[in-house]
């Protein structure tokens, strides 16, 4: 309450010269009223919102990778597809004649089938060898895991050309294998081990083995050991525990390794050419032959695009199997 709102009796007492006690009483009531009145909060001045950045931090980090992908992956693929859509070597007439030429020739289809079959054989062989190796790594004591990891990564630390020539020395007519068999008396003449489909499969399996083992190690390390102990405690044997617990839970790593090995083995030009000796025709060498020796770049580009489509189809199938395996595991 303000002074202007004083009661009329207090104002009359002051103006009529009443005693000091009356004036003091009125002033006391004014002060009490002012103290009892609620304080009015002053609204702070409105703060202007901060301007949002034009790019999010995640997009800023992914932008260089996206630019690299567009320049070095997407642009060459589009150029390759454009070259393949020409019917003549001079690239003056557009059309799909190169694809029709490939798909209507039994020799070309046989080359494609042999390449995909090679990738499947290498993938299965790396699974058979890689799964026990990965399981041994996960069960080994920590002091042995370092040497085991070195052995697993050793093929990746050596050039693929050097590794391929090593297999040429091992499997040659005067190589290590034939020399050992001759000295032991198991054979009377050197065997033809090199330049065969089996030699290419074995060499590629050894070279691509780390691509299978590393994803399997990651998957097996993420499996809770208590699940295996619980299966054994409930009466399941080791084989049943492996088939119903360990293998289903390691399926994501197994499929990831299969995808990496298959895609790498079907495009391994150096190993296919050196170990196969040019006697085994696969898609990478066929592509090289058409582009470099025959100067038929549109047909070579069509071969490359068809191989890419087949690999992408395998990727789709493996991803579908991966989704089904996750549903089976979590069912």
C-alpha positions in Angstrom: 0.0 0.0 0.0 1.4 3.4 -0.9 1.2 6.7 1.0 -1.5 8.0 -1.3 -3.7 5.2 -0.2 -3.6 6.0 3.5 -6.9 5.8 5.4 -8.8 9.1 5.7 -8.5 9.2 9.5 -4.7 9.0 9.4 -4.6 11.8 6.8 -7.0 13.9 8.9 -5.0 13.4 12.0 -1.8 14.6 10.3 -3.3 17.7 8.7 -5.2 18.7 11.9 -2.0 18.7 13.9 -2.9 15.5 15.9 -0.2 13.9 18.1 2.9 12.3 16.9 1.7 8.9 18.0 -1.0 8.9 15.4 1.4 9.8 12.6 3.8 7.2 13.7 1.1 4.6 13.7 0.1 5.4 10.2 3.6 5.2 9.0 4.1 1.8 10.7 1.0 0.5 8.9 2.4 1.7 5.5 5.7 0.0 6.1 4.1 -3.2 7.2 1.9 -3.2 4.1 4.8 -2.6 1.9 6.8 -5.5 3.4 3.8 -7.9 3.1 3.2 -7.0 -0.6 4.6 -9.7 -2.9 7.7 -8.8 -4.9 7.2 -8.4 -8.6 9.8 -10.4 -10.6 11.3 -8.5 -13.4 11.3 -10.5 -16.6 14.8 -10.9 -18.0 15.5 -9.6 -21.4 14.8 -12.2 -24.2 18.0 -13.9 -25.2 18.4 -14.4 -29.0 18.6 -18.1 -29.8 22.0 -19.3 -31.0 22.3 -19.8 -34.7 22.4 -23.5 -35.6 25.4 -24.7 -37.5 24.9 -25.3 -41.2 26.3 -28.8 -41.0 26.0 -31.3 -38.1 29.3 -32.6 -36.6 28.5 -36.1 -37.9 27.9 -34.8 -41.5 31.1 -32.8 -41.3 33.1 -35.9 -40.4 31.5 -38.0 -43.1 31.8 -35.3 -45.8 35.5 -36.1 -46.8 34.7 -39.8 -47.0 31.7 -39.1 -49.1 33.8 -37.0 -51.5 36.4 -39.7 -51.7 33.7 -42.3 -52.5 32.2 -40.2 -55.2 35.5 -39.4 -56.9 37.3 -42.7 -56.7 34.4 -45.3 -56.6 31.1 -43.9 -58.0 32.6 -41.9 -60.8 34.8 -44.8 -62.2 31.9 -47.2 -61.9 29.6 -44.8 -63.9 32.4 -44.4 -66.5 32.7 -48.1 -66.7 29.0 -48.6 -67.2 29.0 -45.9 -69.9 31.8 -47.6 -71.8 30.0 -50.9 -71.6 27.0 -49.5 -73.3 28.6 -49.3 -76.8 28.3 -51.9 -79.5 31.7 -51.1 -81.2 35.3 -50.7 -80.1 35.3 -47.1 -81.4 32.4 -46.3 -79.0 30.5 -44.6 -81.6 27.3 -46.7 -81.5 25.4 -47.0 -78.2 23.6 -50.1 -77.2 23.6 -53.3 -75.1 25.3 -55.4 -77.7 28.2 -56.3 -75.4 25.9 -57.7 -72.8 24.0 -59.7 -75.4 27.2 -61.0 -76.8 28.4 -62.2 -73.4 25.1 -63.7 -72.2 24.4 -65.6 -75.4 27.9 -67.3 -75.6 28.3 -70.6 -73.7 32.1 -70.0 -73.4 31.5 -66.7 -71.6 28.9 -68.2 -69.3 31.4 -71.0 -68.5 34.0 -68.5 -67.5 31.6 -66.7 -65.3 30.5 -70.0 -63.7 34.1 -71.1 -63.1 34.8 -67.8 -61.4 31.9 -68.0 -59.1 32.6 -71.6 -58.4 36.1 -70.8 -57.5 34.9 -68.1 -55.0 32.6 -70.6 -53.4 35.3 -73.3 -53.0 37.7 -70.8 -51.5 35.1 -69.5 -49.1 34.2 -73.0 -47.9 37.8 -74.0 -47.5 38.6 -70.9 -45.5 35.6 -71.6 -43.3 36.8 -75.1 -42.6 40.3 -74.0 -41.7 39.5 -70.6 -40.2 36.8 -71.6 -37.7 39.0 -74.0 -35.7 41.9 -71.4 -35.8 39.6 -68.7 -34.5 38.2 -70.9 -31.8 41.7 -71.9 -30.8 42.6 -68.3 -30.5 39.7 -67.5 -28.2 40.4 -70.5 -25.9 44.2 -70.0 -25.8 45.8 -68.3 -22.7 46.5 -64.6 -23.1 50.3 -65.3 -23.4 49.7 -67.4 -26.5 47.2 -65.1 -28.2 49.9 -62.7 -29.3 51.9 -65.3 -31.3 48.7 -66.7 -32.7 47.5 -63.3 -33.9 50.9 -62.8 -35.6 50.5 -66.0 -37.5 47.0 -65.0 -38.5 48.1 -61.6 -39.7 51.3 -62.8 -41.4 49.7 -63.2 -44.8 48.5 -59.6 -44.7 52.0 -58.4 -43.9 53.4 -59.8 -47.2 52.7 -58.7 -50.7 50.2 -60.8 -52.6 52.7 -61.2 -55.5 55.3 -62.6 -53.0 52.8 -65.0 -51.5 51.7 -66.2 -54.9 55.3 -66.8 -56.1 55.8 -68.8 -52.9 53.0 -71.1 -53.9 54.6 -71.4 -57.3 57.8 -72.6 -55.7 55.9 -75.0 -53.3 53.7 -76.6 -56.0 56.1 -76.7 -58.9 57.4 -79.9 -60.5 60.7 -79.4 -58.7 59.1 -77.7 -55.7 59.0 -78.5 -52.1 56.0 -80.9 -52.2 57.2 -83.0 -55.2 60.8 -83.1 -53.9 59.6 -84.4 -50.5 57.3 -87.0 -52.0 60.1 -88.2 -54.3 62.6 -88.4 -51.5 60.1 -90.4 -49.3 59.4 -92.8 -52.2 55.7 -92.1 -52.4 55.8 -91.2 -56.1 58.0 -92.2 -59.0 57.6 -89.0 -61.0 56.7 -85.4 -60.2 53.0 -84.7 -59.9 51.3 -81.9 -61.8 50.2 -79.7 -58.8 50.7 -76.3 -60.3 48.4 -74.8 -63.0 45.4 -76.7 -61.7 42.1 -75.6 -60.2 43.1 -77.2 -56.9 46.3 -75.2 -56.8 44.4 -72.0 -57.3 41.9 -72.8 -54.6 44.5 -73.7 -52.0 46.7 -70.7 -52.8 43.7 -68.3 -52.6 42.4 -70.0 -49.4 45.8 -69.4 -47.7 46.0 -65.8 -48.9 42.4 -64.9 -48.0 42.4 -66.8 -44.7 42.8 -63.7 -42.4 39.7 -62.2 -43.9 37.8 -65.1 -42.5 39.5 -65.6 -39.2 39.4 -62.0 -38.0 35.6 -61.6 -38.1 35.2 -65.0 -36.6 37.5 -64.0 -33.7 35.4 -60.9 -33.0 32.2 -62.9 -33.1 33.5 -65.7 -30.8 35.0 -63.2 -28.3 31.5 -61.6 -28.0 29.8 -64.8 -27.0 29.2 -65.1 -23.2 31.1 -68.1 -21.9 28.4 -68.7 -19.4 26.1 -69.8 -22.2 28.4 -72.7 -23.1 28.8 -73.6 -19.4 25.0 -73.6 -18.9 24.5 -75.8 -22.0 27.1 -78.3 -20.6 25.6 -78.2 -17.2 22.1 -78.9 -18.5 23.4 -82.2 -20.1 24.3 -81.2 -23.6 27.6 -82.6 -24.9 30.4 -80.5 -26.5 29.2 -81.2 -30.1 25.6 -80.3 -29.3 26.7 -77.2 -27.5 28.8 -76.2 -30.5 26.0 -76.8 -33.0 23.2 -75.1 -30.9 25.0 -72.4 -29.0 28.5 -71.5 -30.4 27.8 -71.8 -34.2 24.5 -69.9 -34.2 25.9 -67.0 -32.1 29.0 -66.8 -34.3 27.0 -66.7 -37.5 27.3 -62.9 -38.1 31.1 -63.2 -38.1 31.0 -66.3 -40.3 28.8 -64.5 -42.9 31.0 -61.4 -42.8 34.1 -63.4 -43.4 32.4 -65.3 -46.2 31.4 -62.1 -47.9 35.0 -60.7 -47.7 36.6 -63.9 -48.9 34.2 -64.4 -51.8 34.5 -60.9 -53.1 38.3 -60.9 -52.8 38.8 -64.4 -54.3 36.7 -63.9 -57.5 38.7 -60.7 -58.3 42.2 -62.0 -57.4 43.9 -61.4 -60.7 47.5 -62.0 -59.6 46.9 -65.4 -57.9 44.5 -66.7 -60.5 47.0 -65.8 -63.3 50.3 -67.0 -61.7 49.1 -70.1 -60.0 46.6 -71.0 -62.8 49.3 -70.2 -65.4 46.7 -68.8 -67.8 45.3 -72.3 -68.4 42.4 -71.6 -66.0 40.2 -68.9 -67.5 38.6 -66.7 -64.9 36.7 -63.4 -65.2 39.6 -61.0 -64.2 42.1 -62.6 -66.7 39.3 -62.6 -69.3 38.7 -59.0 -68.7 42.5 -58.2 -69.0 42.7 -60.2 -72.2 39.8 -58.3 -73.9 41.0 -54.9 -72.8 44.8 -55.1 -73.3 45.3 -57.8 -75.9 42.2 -57.3 -78.0 41.6 -53.6 -77.3 37.9 -54.3 -76.9 37.3 -52.0 -74.0 33.4 -52.0 -74.3 33.4 -55.8 -74.0 35.9 -55.7 -71.1 33.7 -53.1 -69.4 30.7 -55.3 -69.8 32.5 -58.3 -68.3 33.5 -56.1 -65.3 29.9 -54.9 -64.8 28.5 -58.4 -65.0 31.0 -59.6 -62.4 30.1 -56.7 -60.2 26.4 -57.5 -60.5 27.1 -61.1 -59.6 29.1 -60.2 -56.5 26.4 -57.7 -55.4 23.8 -60.5 -55.8 25.9 -62.7 -53.5 26.1 -59.8 -51.1 22.4 -59.5 -51.0 21.9 -63.2 -50.4 24.5 -63.2 -47.6 22.8 -60.2 -46.0 19.5 -62.0 -46.1 21.0 -65.0 -44.5 22.5 -62.7 -41.8 19.1 -61.3 -41.0 17.6 -64.7 -40.8 20.4 -65.9 -38.5 19.8 -63.0 -36.2 16.2 -63.9 -36.0 17.0 -67.5 -35.3 19.5 -66.6 -32.6 17.0 -64.2 -30.8 13.9 -66.4 -31.3 
